[in-house]
Amino acid sequence: MPGLFISIMRMAVPLVAGWLLTLAVRAGFTIDSATVTSAVTVALVLVYYGAFRLLELLGKRLRGTALQTFAGLLLGWARPPEYPKADGDLPPLTGTYTGTGSGA
């Protein structure tokens, strides 16, 4: 389930950020049809993506490859994304950081 949340957030954050940047460029926030259209577009894309990612996850858990493939194709790729598992162990820090400045 964490992979599903990560994948939705990886898609939602750029959409929301782009929408907020569009609003910032306008500088005078007014509720007009373009603003409403932008908000509705972001919401519909999030719902679409979330629904088909959930179907993909359901298909994986039920071992229903047809459902998983169908949902994946409607997302543009037949297989869901796989994120590498982190071990949690980081290699030891060696050396000294000297910075990238040219010095005084």
N, C-alpha and C positions, 0 to 999 in steps of 0.2 A: 504493500500500500504506500510506503514512503516514495517509491519510484513514481507512482501515479501523481502524487502531490507535487513532486519535483518537476515532472514533465509539464503539468498544467501551469505551474508558476513560471517555468522557463518560457512559456508561450504568453502568459498573461502579462507579465511585467513589461516586456517590450511594447505590447499593444497599449497598455495603460500609459506608459511613459511617452509614447508617440502622440497619444491623444492629449496628454497634459502639455506637451511641447507645442502642439497645434494651438491649444487654448492660450498658452503664454505668448505666442507670436501675435495673436490677435489683440492682446493687451486690454481690450475692452470686452469683458465677458458679458455677452448677451445671449439669451436663450432664443436662438433662431433655428430655422430648419436644418442648417448645416451642422450645428452643434448637436441637435437631437439625433440626426442621422449618424454622426460619429459615435455617440454614446450607445445607440442601439446596435450599431455594427460591432462594436467591441463586445457588448453583452451577448449578442448572437454567436459570435465566433467562440467566445468562452464556453457557452452552452454546447455548441456543436462539438468542440474539441473534447470537453469533459464527458459528454455522453458517449462518444465513440471510444475514448480511452477506457471508460468504465466497461463498455461492451468487450473491448479487448482483454481487459483484466478478468472479466467474468468468463470469457471463452478460455483463457489460460487456466483458470482455476477449475473449470468444469471439464477440462481437456477437450473442449469443443473447437478443434482447429478451424472448422468452417466459419464459425462465428468470429473467431479471432482474426482470421484472414479477411473476412468481409469488412469488419470494422477497421482493420489496418489499411485496406485498400481505400476506404473512404477518408482516411487520414493521409493518404499519399504514399504509404509504404506498407507492405503486407505483414511486416513483423514489428512488434512494439520495441521501443528503445530499451537497451540494456545498459545499465550504469555499473561501472566497476565497484566492487565492494572495497571499502577502505579498511585496512588492517588496524589502523589506529596507532601503529608504531611508526614513528618517524626516525630516519637515520640520525645519528649523532651530528651535532653541529661542529664543523671543523674549520679552522682558519679564523681570520679576523676580518670583519667588514671594514673597508677603508673608505667607502663612499665612492661616488662617481664624479665628484667635483674636481676642478682643475687645481685646486689649492690656492692659497693666498699668496 
